Amino acid sequence: MENSMKKLIDKSIFLCLLIFNTSFAQEKNTIDWQRGPSTYSITSKAQLFVPEDFVFLGTKETDKYLTLTENLGSGEEYFFGPANDSWESYFSFKDLGYVKDDNDIDAKELLEQTIENQKHANSERKKRGWGLLFIEGWAIEPRYDSRNNLLEWAFLLKDEQNQSIINYDTRILGRSGVMNVILVATPETLSSAVADFKQRIRGFEFVSGEKYLEYKKGDRVAEFGLAALITGGAAALATKKGVWAAIVAFFVAFKKLLIVGVLASLAWIGSLFRKKK
C-alpha cells in the first residue's frame, strides 16, 4: 500500500512539473526574444553587444517576462542572458547625475541597513500576494573597481521555502548617471554565472559623451556617494516619491528565478511523503 502511494505521489509531482513547464514554455514563446550576434541600445545612453546564443529584450518585452516570473517590472529594464537560461540579467539607466567615487564603504553597516529596508519591502510583496524574500547576508561584499568605474556586490536571499537566491548587483558609473545591472543566479551557479557575465559585460559601453571620464565642470553632481547605490538611498533622493516609498520599491524589485523555486517546492513535497516510508 505504501509503495503504491509513493508511486502515485511521484507521478503526481511529475505531472505537476510537466504541466507547469509546458505552460511556462508556451507563455515564454510569446515574448519577442532578440537574438545575437547583434548590438542593442540601452536607452540613448549606452549599448550592449549580444553574442551568439544570448538573448535580449527591450523594456516592454522585459516587463512581460518579469510578470510571467512573478517579478516587479518597472518599464525601464532591459533583459540580457544566455539562451539556455543558466542566468539572467537586467539593465536600467538611472539619471542620478555624476556620482563621485571617493568615499569609503562600510559593509557591516550597509548590510544592517539593507536588512531593515527589506522588512518594509516584504510588507509590499505581501500586499501583492507574492512570496517574501529574506536577506541572509553578503554573497559578495561591496567592492569598487576604479579602473572601470564599476561597483559590485551580491546579496544572499532566501524565500519562504528556504530556497537560496543570489542577486548580484553591478553599478556602472557614467557621466550623467548610473547603469544598474542585476544578475540573477542560484548559489550553486554563482561563480560560473559571474565569470560568464563579466566576460559578456565587456560588450557594454556608454556612448560618446556619456562616459564617466568625460565629466566636465558644471555637470550635475549627485548628492550621494557609492554607499547610497547599495542601500536604496539613491533611489529615494532621485525620485519624487516619499523616501520610504522609494526605498521599498527599490527592494521589492529583488529578482527571483521562478522555476528554481517551483522545482524546489515540488521536490520538498515529495520528500515529505518519502520520509514516511
Protein Blocks (a to p, Z undefined) as FASTA:
>chain_A
ZZmmmmmmmmmmmmmmmmmmmmmmmmmmmpccddddddddehjkbccdddehiacddfkl
mmmmmmmnopacehlaccdddfklpaccddddddebjadfkbccdfklmmmmmmmmmmmm
mmmmmmnopacdddfbdfbdcdddfklopacdddddddfkopacdddddddddfkbccdd
dddddfklmmmmmmmmmmmmmmgccdehiafklpcehiacdfbdfklmmnommmmmmpcb
dfklmmmmmmmmpccdfklmmmmmmmmmmmmmmmmZZ
